[in-house]
Structure formats: C-alpha cells, structure tokens
Amino acid sequence: MKTSDFLEKWRRGEISEPEDPEIHGDFMIWKGLAGRNSVFVGSI
C-alpha cells in the first residue's frame, strides 16, 4: 500500500487506531515522515 493511500484510509477511519502503543508510535512516525517528504519534494 502506498503511503498516501494508508494515510488517507487512516484519516477516514478505515484503518483503526492500533491499541499497541508501539505500533501507534510507528503510525505517527510514518505520518510525520510522509509529511516531511511531501514538503521536501514540493521544494525541489
């Protein structure tokens, strides 16, 4: 699954919040890195 697809489904609630705090942290890191990447790509 592409990152953009994952984030869109997660925001819409199609992918539920993980109960495991470590996995939730991974989701948040993934979201943050995806945001940074889109800013970086947009500046090129």
C-alpha positions in Angstrom: 0.0 0.0 0.0 1.3 3.4 -0.9 1.9 5.8 2.0 -0.7 8.3 0.6 -3.3 5.5 0.5 -2.5 4.4 4.0 -2.7 8.0 5.4 -6.0 8.7 3.6 -7.6 5.5 4.9 -6.3 6.1 8.4 -7.7 9.7 8.5 -11.1 8.4 7.3 -11.1 5.7 10.0 -10.9 2.8 7.5 -7.8 1.8 9.4 -8.4 1.8 13.1 -6.1 3.3 15.7 -3.8 0.5 16.9 -4.2 -0.5 20.6 -0.5 -1.3 20.9 1.4 1.9 21.9 4.5 0.8 19.9 2.6 0.3 16.7 0.7 3.6 17.3 4.0 5.3 17.6 5.1 3.7 14.3 2.0 5.1 12.6 2.7 8.5 14.0 6.3 8.4 12.8 5.2 7.2 9.4 2.7 10.1 9.2 5.4 12.6 10.2 8.0 11.3 7.7 5.4 11.3 4.9 4.6 15.0 5.7 8.3 15.9 5.7 8.8 14.1 2.4 5.9 15.9 0.7 7.4 19.3 1.9 10.8 18.3 0.7 9.5 17.1 -2.7 7.5 20.3 -3.0 10.5 22.4 -2.5 12.5 20.8 -5.3 
